[in-house]
Amino acid sequence: MYFLGCENLIVEDYSIKPQHRGSKIGLNAAERTIFLKNEEGIVSEVLPLVYIIWRKSNGEQTIQEIIDYTIQRTQKKRDFVEKIVSDIISNLKENNLIVL
């Protein structure tokens, strides 16, 4: 899910190990969305792929490892997945849900 009002950052260094911030506070099973709250108390409703990338941003896995995992799970082409993961990480950072 893309967040409104955010300018995308360009993530070029795939060796960075992002660290998630905030917490999962709930889910909407009917809509298949998850609610994340950042440390400032702002709640974001995200799609499952965004949640998975947020959760994998554990300070131990590189962006490249997250991309490889996403390719393996989705069976999509690398160029497509790199763009999506980069956009999601940028949006999570803009919403203070990860730090790079």
N, CA, C and O atoms as a DFTB+ gen file, in Angstrom:
400 C
 N C O
     1  1       0.855      -1.165       0.000
     2  2       0.000       0.000       0.000
     3  2       0.901       1.228       0.000
     4  3       1.907       1.276       0.708
     5  1       0.541       2.179      -0.773
     6  2       1.270       3.428      -0.783
     7  2       0.598       4.388       0.173
     8  3      -0.629       4.426       0.267
     9  1       1.389       5.151       0.872
    10  2       0.886       6.098       1.848
    11  2       0.666       7.434       1.176
    12  3       1.475       7.852       0.348
    13  1      -0.401       8.101       1.514
    14  2      -0.687       9.410       0.943
    15  2       0.251      10.459       1.511
    16  3       0.655      10.383       2.671
    17  1       0.594      11.435       0.689
    18  2       1.373      12.574       1.160
    19  2       2.837      12.293       1.363
    20  3       3.502      13.040       2.081
    21  1       3.370      11.252       0.766
    22  2       4.789      10.922       0.946
    23  2       5.513      11.039      -0.379
    24  3       5.021      10.593      -1.416
    25  1       6.675      11.637      -0.331
    26  2       7.546      11.659      -1.491
    27  2       8.444      10.441      -1.395
    28  3       9.013      10.159      -0.340
    29  1       8.569       9.722      -2.495
    30  2       9.398       8.527      -2.482
    31  2      10.870       8.882      -2.382
    32  3      11.349       9.778      -3.076
    33  1      11.575       8.188      -1.530
    34  2      13.025       8.266      -1.457
    35  2      13.559       7.236      -2.432
    36  3      12.873       6.265      -2.751
    37  1      14.751       7.434      -2.896
    38  2      15.355       6.452      -3.775
    39  2      16.255       5.562      -2.931
    40  3      17.197       6.037      -2.296
    41  1      15.958       4.270      -2.929
    42  2      16.769       3.308      -2.190
    43  2      17.669       2.626      -3.209
    44  3      17.203       1.842      -4.035
    45  1      18.961       2.928      -3.145
    46  2      19.901       2.375      -4.110
    47  2      20.869       1.378      -3.491
    48  3      21.360       0.487      -4.185
    49  1      21.150       1.507      -2.215
    50  2      22.117       0.635      -1.558
    51  2      21.382      -0.555      -0.940
    52  3      20.805      -0.451       0.142
    53  1      21.414      -1.687      -1.649
    54  2      20.673      -2.865      -1.196
    55  2      21.394      -3.629      -0.087
    56  3      20.889      -4.647       0.387
    57  1      22.575      -3.148       0.336
    58  2      23.276      -3.803       1.440
    59  2      22.841      -3.244       2.799
    60  3      23.247      -3.756       3.843
    61  1      22.018      -2.198       2.782
    62  2      21.500      -1.604       4.023
    63  2      20.603      -2.621       4.725
    64  3      19.876      -3.377       4.081
    65  1      20.670      -2.624       6.054
    66  2      19.820      -3.506       6.861
    67  2      18.789      -2.647       7.594
    68  3      19.056      -2.146       8.686
    69  1      17.605      -2.479       6.988
    70  2      16.593      -1.639       7.636
    71  2      16.095      -2.258       8.938
    72  3      16.090      -3.478       9.105
    73  1      15.679      -1.391       9.853
    74  2      15.161      -1.826      11.158
    75  2      13.754      -1.254      11.331
    76  3      13.547      -0.042      11.269
    77  1      12.781      -2.167      11.553
    78  2      11.426      -1.645      11.720
    79  2      11.261      -0.952      13.066
    80  3      11.959      -1.251      14.035
    81  1      10.327      -0.030      13.094
    82  2       9.970       0.730      14.285
    83  2       8.469       0.611      14.476
    84  3       7.730       0.293      13.545
    85  1       8.040       0.869      15.684
    86  2       6.608       0.804      15.960
    87  2       6.162      -0.622      16.204
    88  3       6.962      -1.498      16.532
    89  1       4.866      -0.836      16.036
    90  2       4.326      -2.165      16.336
    91  2       3.080      -2.464      15.514
    92  3       2.393      -1.570      15.019
    93  1       2.824      -3.755      15.391
    94  2       1.571      -4.214      14.789
    95  2       0.517      -4.110      15.873
    96  3       0.712      -4.600      16.985
    97  1      -0.605      -3.471      15.552
    98  2      -1.627      -3.300      16.584
    99  2      -2.938      -3.984      16.245
   100  3      -3.855      -3.993      17.067
   101  1      -3.048      -4.555      15.055
   102  2      -4.280      -5.246      14.717
   103  2      -4.364      -5.565      13.247
   104  3      -3.462      -5.262      12.466
   105  1      -5.480      -6.190      12.886
   106  2      -5.711      -6.491      11.489
   107  2      -7.193      -6.437      11.187
   108  3      -8.044      -6.599      12.061
   109  1      -7.466      -6.207       9.934
   110  2      -8.828      -6.191       9.432
   111  2      -8.939      -7.397       8.510
   112  3      -8.572      -7.320       7.338
   113  1      -9.443      -8.506       9.033
   114  2      -9.490      -9.747       8.273
   115  2     -10.352      -9.622       7.025
   116  3     -10.022     -10.192       5.985
   117  1     -11.433      -8.895       7.115
   118  2     -12.333      -8.740       5.968
   119  2     -11.633      -8.032       4.811
   120  3     -11.845      -8.380       3.650
   121  1     -10.820      -7.062       5.118
   122  2     -10.113      -6.288       4.086
   123  2      -8.701      -6.823       3.822
   124  3      -8.031      -6.372       2.893
   125  1      -8.254      -7.777       4.634
   126  2      -6.903      -8.337       4.535
   127  2      -5.848      -7.251       4.678
   128  3      -4.905      -7.187       3.888
   129  1      -6.005      -6.403       5.679
   130  2      -5.029      -5.351       5.948
   131  2      -4.561      -5.440       7.396
   132  3      -5.224      -6.026       8.251
   133  1      -3.407      -4.848       7.641
   134  2      -2.789      -4.871       8.966
   135  2      -2.596      -3.432       9.412
   136  3      -2.321      -2.553       8.595
   137  1      -2.742      -3.193      10.710
   138  2      -2.548      -1.859      11.266
   139  2      -1.206      -1.805      11.988
   140  3      -0.931      -2.604      12.884
   141  1      -0.375      -0.844      11.578
   142  2       0.914      -0.601      12.210
   143  2       0.877       0.772      12.856
   144  3       0.308       1.715      12.307
   145  1       1.493       0.876      14.037
   146  2       1.562       2.163      14.731
   147  2       3.021       2.529      14.915
   148  3       3.805       1.737      15.437
   149  1       3.393       3.754      14.480
   150  2       4.771       4.189      14.660
   151  2       4.977       4.706      16.080
   152  3       4.031       4.761      16.867
   153  1       6.193       5.080      16.404
   154  2       6.524       5.504      17.767
   155  2       5.873       6.830      18.154
   156  3       5.814       7.171      19.336
   157  1       5.383       7.582      17.159
   158  2       4.665       8.829      17.445
   159  2       3.173       8.579      17.669
   160  3       2.423       9.506      17.975
   161  1       2.746       7.327      17.515
   162  2       1.354       6.967      17.740
   163  2       0.473       7.048      16.510
   164  3      -0.741       6.870      16.609
   165  1       1.063       7.315      15.348
   166  2       0.285       7.401      14.112
   167  2       0.082       5.997      13.563
   168  3       1.028       5.218      13.442
   169  1      -1.179       5.687      13.230
   170  2      -1.551       4.356      12.759
   171  2      -1.659       4.366      11.234
   172  3      -2.234       5.283      10.648
   173  1      -1.098       3.332      10.603
   174  2      -1.184       3.146       9.157
   175  2      -1.804       1.787       8.887
   176  3      -1.467       0.800       9.542
   177  1      -2.711       1.740       7.921
   178  2      -3.314       0.492       7.483
   179  2      -2.557       0.053       6.239
   180  3      -2.498       0.795       5.258
   181  1      -1.975      -1.149       6.264
   182  2      -1.120      -1.608       5.173
   183  2      -1.576      -2.959       4.643
   184  3      -2.263      -3.720       5.325
   185  1      -1.177      -3.233       3.414
   186  2      -1.457      -4.521       2.791
   187  2      -0.464      -5.573       3.284
   188  3       0.590      -5.233       3.821
   189  1      -0.804      -6.851       3.101
   190  2       0.080      -7.914       3.606
   191  2       1.530      -7.824       3.119
   192  3       2.442      -8.070       3.908
   193  1       1.775      -7.484       1.854
   194  2       3.148      -7.391       1.371
   195  2       3.916      -6.307       2.112
   196  3       5.091      -6.494       2.427
   197  1       3.285      -5.193       2.393
   198  2       3.932      -4.115       3.142
   199  2       4.273      -4.605       4.549
   200  3       5.361      -4.335       5.057
   201  1       3.351      -5.318       5.168
   202  2       3.595      -5.853       6.514
   203  2       4.771      -6.832       6.505
   204  3       5.619      -6.793       7.397
   205  1       4.822      -7.702       5.508
   206  2       5.906      -8.684       5.425
   207  2       7.253      -7.972       5.288
   208  3       8.222      -8.346       5.948
   209  1       7.313      -6.954       4.439
   210  2       8.560      -6.210       4.270
   211  2       8.913      -5.467       5.559
   212  3      10.082      -5.416       5.941
   213  1       7.917      -4.893       6.228
   214  2       8.152      -4.217       7.515
   215  2       8.712      -5.216       8.535
   216  3       9.683      -4.922       9.232
   217  1       8.096      -6.386       8.613
   218  2       8.514      -7.408       9.581
   219  2       9.909      -7.945       9.254
   220  3      10.694      -8.197      10.168
   221  1      10.231      -8.122       7.979
   222  2      11.542      -8.606       7.567
   223  2      12.617      -7.552       7.770
   224  3      13.806      -7.872       7.772
   225  1      12.218      -6.307       7.940
   226  2      13.176      -5.226       8.210
   227  2      13.540      -5.280       9.691
   228  3      13.127      -4.432      10.483
   229  1      14.319      -6.295      10.044
   230  2      14.607      -6.592      11.449
   231  2      16.019      -6.192      11.876
   232  3      16.466      -6.545      12.967
   233  1      16.719      -5.452      11.009
   234  2      18.088      -5.051      11.326
   235  2      19.113      -6.127      11.035
   236  3      20.313      -5.895      11.180
   237  1      18.664      -7.290      10.630
   238  2      19.569      -8.398      10.321
   239  2      19.600      -8.713       8.837
   240  3      20.623      -9.160       8.318
   241  1      18.479      -8.483       8.142
   242  2      18.407      -8.791       6.723
   243  2      18.640      -7.528       5.900
   244  3      18.152      -6.448       6.233
   245  1      19.397      -7.690       4.818
   246  2      19.637      -6.566       3.920
   247  2      18.428      -6.367       3.012
   248  3      17.566      -7.238       2.892
   249  1      18.389      -5.205       2.381
   250  2      17.328      -4.955       1.404
   251  2      17.417      -5.990       0.287
   252  3      16.389      -6.447      -0.212
   253  1      18.640      -6.365      -0.113
   254  2      18.805      -7.388      -1.148
   255  2      18.187      -8.707      -0.714
   256  3      17.536      -9.373      -1.520
   257  1      18.375      -9.098       0.536
   258  2      17.776     -10.349       1.037
   259  2      16.250     -10.254       1.061
   260  3      15.562     -11.236       0.784
   261  1      15.729      -9.088       1.386
   262  2      14.275      -8.894       1.384
   263  2      13.746      -8.982      -0.047
   264  3      12.689      -9.567      -0.283
   265  1      14.471      -8.408      -0.994
   266  2      14.079      -8.500      -2.408
   267  2      14.104      -9.952      -2.865
   268  3      13.152     -10.423      -3.487
   269  1      15.180     -10.663      -2.562
   270  2      15.291     -12.075      -2.957
   271  2      14.162     -12.902      -2.361
   272  3      13.589     -13.746      -3.050
   273  1      13.834     -12.677      -1.096
   274  2      12.731     -13.386      -0.445
   275  2      11.413     -13.088      -1.165
   276  3      10.615     -13.992      -1.413
   277  1      11.195     -11.829      -1.493
   278  2       9.947     -11.424      -2.157
   279  2       9.847     -12.049      -3.550
   280  3       8.770     -12.482      -3.960
   281  1      10.960     -12.098      -4.274
   282  2      10.965     -12.745      -5.595
   283  2      10.604     -14.213      -5.449
   284  3       9.787     -14.737      -6.206
   285  1      11.206     -14.867      -4.484
   286  2      10.947     -16.291      -4.256
   287  2       9.478     -16.544      -3.931
   288  3       8.885     -17.501      -4.428
   289  1       8.893     -15.686      -3.097
   290  2       7.496     -15.880      -2.671
   291  2       6.492     -15.513      -3.753
   292  3       5.435     -16.137      -3.850
   293  1       6.809     -14.496      -4.580
   294  2       5.835     -14.010      -5.558
   295  2       6.050     -14.559      -6.960
   296  3       5.139     -14.535      -7.787
   297  1       7.266     -15.057      -7.230
   298  2       7.627     -15.538      -8.568
   299  2       7.531     -14.443      -9.630
   300  3       7.270     -14.727     -10.799
   301  1       7.742     -13.196      -9.222
   302  2       7.721     -12.053     -10.141
   303  2       9.150     -11.744     -10.587
   304  3      10.116     -12.204      -9.976
   305  1       9.270     -10.961     -11.658
   306  2      10.581     -10.605     -12.193
   307  2      11.319      -9.654     -11.256
   308  3      10.711      -8.827     -10.576
   309  1      12.647      -9.794     -11.237
   310  2      13.497      -9.026     -10.340
   311  2      13.291      -7.518     -10.490
   312  3      13.135      -6.826      -9.485
   313  1      13.285      -7.000     -11.697
   314  2      13.127      -5.554     -11.892
   315  2      11.841      -5.040     -11.256
   316  3      11.827      -3.991     -10.612
   317  1      10.763      -5.793     -11.447
   318  2       9.461      -5.420     -10.887
   319  2       9.522      -5.420      -9.356
   320  3       9.079      -4.468      -8.714
   321  1      10.067      -6.484      -8.782
   322  2      10.116      -6.622      -7.322
   323  2      11.043      -5.570      -6.710
   324  3      10.724      -5.001      -5.666
   325  1      12.169      -5.309      -7.341
   326  2      13.083      -4.290      -6.820
   327  2      12.387      -2.944      -6.702
   328  3      12.546      -2.252      -5.697
   329  1      11.620      -2.566      -7.712
   330  2      10.912      -1.282      -7.687
   331  2       9.867      -1.275      -6.583
   332  3       9.779      -0.307      -5.827
   333  1       9.078      -2.331      -6.474
   334  2       8.018      -2.399      -5.465
   335  2       8.616      -2.357      -4.056
   336  3       8.160      -1.581      -3.216
   337  1       9.629      -3.181      -3.792
   338  2      10.239      -3.229      -2.462
   339  2      10.876      -1.881      -2.135
   340  3      10.742      -1.389      -1.014
   341  1      11.556      -1.290      -3.089
   342  2      12.165       0.020      -2.873
   343  2      11.106       1.063      -2.534
   344  3      11.285       1.860      -1.612
   345  1      10.006       1.057      -3.276
   346  2       8.914       2.010      -3.005
   347  2       8.313       1.783      -1.621
   348  3       8.047       2.741      -0.895
   349  1       8.099       0.528      -1.254
   350  2       7.517       0.211       0.052
   351  2       8.459       0.650       1.174
   352  3       8.018       1.256       2.151
   353  1       9.742       0.351       1.040
   354  2      10.709       0.748       2.069
   355  2      10.752       2.267       2.193
   356  3      10.802       2.801       3.301
   357  1      10.734       2.956       1.070
   358  2      10.729       4.423       1.101
   359  2       9.502       4.958       1.839
   360  3       9.603       5.882       2.646
   361  1       8.353       4.369       1.553
   362  2       7.123       4.812       2.207
   363  2       7.107       4.471       3.694
   364  3       6.633       5.265       4.507
   365  1       7.614       3.310       4.050
   366  2       7.713       2.959       5.467
   367  2       8.630       3.930       6.197
   368  3       8.340       4.335       7.322
   369  1       9.740       4.307       5.559
   370  2      10.660       5.268       6.166
   371  2       9.986       6.629       6.334
   372  3      10.115       7.259       7.383
   373  1       9.282       7.075       5.323
   374  2       8.591       8.375       5.391
   375  2       7.564       8.404       6.521
   376  3       7.293       9.461       7.090
   377  1       7.000       7.253       6.841
   378  2       5.987       7.158       7.889
   379  2       6.570       6.720       9.226
   380  3       5.839       6.320      10.132
   381  1       7.902       6.799       9.342
   382  2       8.610       6.456      10.584
   383  2       8.307       5.047      11.082
   384  3       8.192       4.805      12.283
   385  1       8.181       4.124      10.129
   386  2       7.965       2.738      10.506
   387  2       9.226       1.888      10.310
   388  3       9.274       0.742      10.755
   389  1      10.246       2.445       9.646
   390  2      11.571       1.820       9.592
   391  2      12.627       2.916       9.579
   392  3      12.355       4.071       9.253
   393  1      13.836       2.515       9.944
   394  2      15.003       3.381       9.788
   395  2      16.014       2.632       8.939
   396  3      16.141       1.410       9.014
   397  1      16.732       3.403       8.127
   398  2      17.750       2.799       7.258
   399  2      19.126       3.046       7.831
   400  3      20.123       2.618       7.249
